[in-house]
Amino acid sequence: MQPHRQATYSQWQRAPDRPTRPVQLLLAGGGHAHLGVLREWIARPPQGMETCLVSSERHALYSGMIPGWVAGAVPLERMRIDLAPLAARAGARFIRASLGAVDAANRTVVLEDGETLPFDLLSVATGGDVDTSSLAELGERLLPVRPMHDFVARWPAVRSAVRAGRGQRIVVVGGGAAGVELALAAQRALAGSTAAPVVLLTDEPRLLPGHASRAGDFARTRLERARVEIVTGYGVGTPDGVLLADGRLIPAACVIAATGPRSPRWLRGSGLALDDGGFIAVGPDFRSVSQPCVFAAGDIAGRVDNRLSHNLSRSGVHAVRAGPVLAENLRRAARRDEAPLRHYRPRRHSLYLIATADGSAILSWGRAVMEGRWANCLKSRIDRRFVQRHARLGLGVAGAAWTR
Ligand SMILES: Cc1cc2nc3c(=O)[nH]c(=O)nc-3n(C[C@H](O)[C@H](O)[C@H](O)COP(=O)(O)OP(=O)(O)OC[C@H]3O[C@@H](n4cnc5c(N)ncnc54)[C@H](O)[C@@H]3O)c2cc1C
């Protein structure tokens, strides 16, 4: 962990600059945890607080449905949540802009267009970037899965070009859930064309690391059945494709990077304590360990306390469950009362449903692994309900007035 300036919560509570006006809460990013905060604000409006949500896009895309969209099974409108009306219902101002820098000590953020926004409390849920460091040489052929809006904007043209060109291929890099799902989805999207089979490249011999080994076995069987070629090895990008450590080149028209989250550059000069991976170091209450007025949840945060009995993976599941705890802690922090902040205690096992683009899904919950069409029905129902729930909350609100 990087060195940082330590200020305790009680010092912050007693600070002389304690505002007497409404506390300015800045929610940076429309991530899952902030959807939870907005829901809580709608259900129980916060007192003595003015909230502003800044997010790079008006719509939050629901990542769990992206593979279904790639496979052609889910329309775009069904997997996006309009943040503007949701923020309006929550009494929050919405600004469509990207965060360019954070100055935690001076309590300001700078947007990419240069505007500076002050805050009393900052909560960050911007997710992470994709680690493409070894693939950068691919240039235009590289298609990182994040930012998801860029991925969604570019994929239709990639699919059309690969479908039209003879023997062209797509390489998906990453053997985790996102890589497996996207490889199967891309293969499904190219079915019936002259494109060469999709390649899934992973540097780990086991697919779906972090899940029971049976889940990886199921994934391998599904990939083989779908004729996705699985290549194990470490690859680096070249202008023509991916070069493996053994000297083999996999030519590719497009390389989809699903290589896991990387911390965004704008965090480096923020003055916030970061964990070893460069993410915002937080405790079990989502509060920055160095700045009591900063909170972070979801992929952008890294827990550095030792209260976890097991490894906490970065996933949408935890980002969603963080929402209510984060909301309560933001309320308490705004009041600066003596109530201790709540802790997020993750369940030992979380339910993961990995779609296989053939109408089935793999269910993984701790050591329990099953697969079938019923698992895909369950996944579709959970995903649909999540998006619809937020769409309904924003219904009847003219969101455009709050957007720029
Ligand atoms: C293809 C795919 C499928 C996945 N499927 C699953 C699954 O089924 N189950 C699961 O648990 N996990 C899944 N994951 C992982 C999951 O997507 C992440 O763990 C989760 O999205 C993290 O949520 P988050 O709230 O931290 O950030 P995100 O969901 O990434 O949200 C970040 C938000 O912040 C905004 N933003 C980003 N940068 C900025 C900026 N600089 N300034 C302002 N706003 C910004 C974005 O527009 C976005 O609205 C999947 C990931 C991928 C790539």
The ligand as an ORCA input file, in Angstrom:
! r2SCAN-3c Opt
* xyz 0 1
  C     -18.829     -8.822    -19.774
  C     -18.890     -8.776    -18.272
  C     -19.838     -9.545    -17.621
  C     -19.896     -9.527    -16.226
  N     -20.832    -10.300    -15.607
  C     -20.920    -10.283    -14.264
  C     -21.896    -11.059    -13.595
  O     -22.696    -11.762    -14.222
  N     -21.930    -11.018    -12.235
  C     -21.064    -10.245    -11.518
  O     -21.141    -10.227    -10.275
  N     -20.115     -9.501    -12.125
  C     -20.025     -9.497    -13.472
  N     -19.069     -8.738    -14.086
  C     -18.199     -7.878    -13.277
  C     -18.937     -6.581    -13.036
  O     -19.218     -5.964    -14.244
  C     -18.120     -5.589    -12.225
  O     -17.564     -6.179    -11.107
  C     -19.085     -4.475    -11.827
  O     -19.609     -3.838    -12.971
  C     -18.385     -3.428    -10.986
  O     -19.366     -2.493    -10.677
  P     -19.031     -1.000    -10.331
  O     -20.283     -0.489     -9.767
  O     -17.802     -0.931     -9.517
  O     -18.679     -0.278    -11.701
  P     -19.381     -0.251    -13.106
  O     -20.502     -1.198    -13.216
  O     -18.271     -0.370    -14.096
  O     -19.995      1.223    -13.190
  C     -19.163      2.340    -13.288
  C     -19.976      3.565    -13.640
  O     -19.176      4.732    -13.522
  C     -19.133      5.466    -14.744
  N     -17.749      5.966    -14.869
  C     -16.648      5.258    -15.195
  N     -15.563      6.045    -15.182
  C     -15.997      7.272    -14.826
  C     -15.353      8.538    -14.655
  N     -14.036      8.707    -14.808
  N     -16.117      9.598    -14.307
  C     -17.452      9.476    -14.131
  N     -18.111      8.308    -14.289
  C     -17.392      7.229    -14.635
  C     -19.543      4.486    -15.830
  O     -20.161      5.133    -16.911
  C     -20.508      3.573    -15.064
  O     -21.796      4.119    -15.048
  C     -18.987     -8.732    -15.483
  C     -18.045     -7.953    -16.153
  C     -18.009     -7.960    -17.533
  C     -16.962     -7.116    -18.216
*
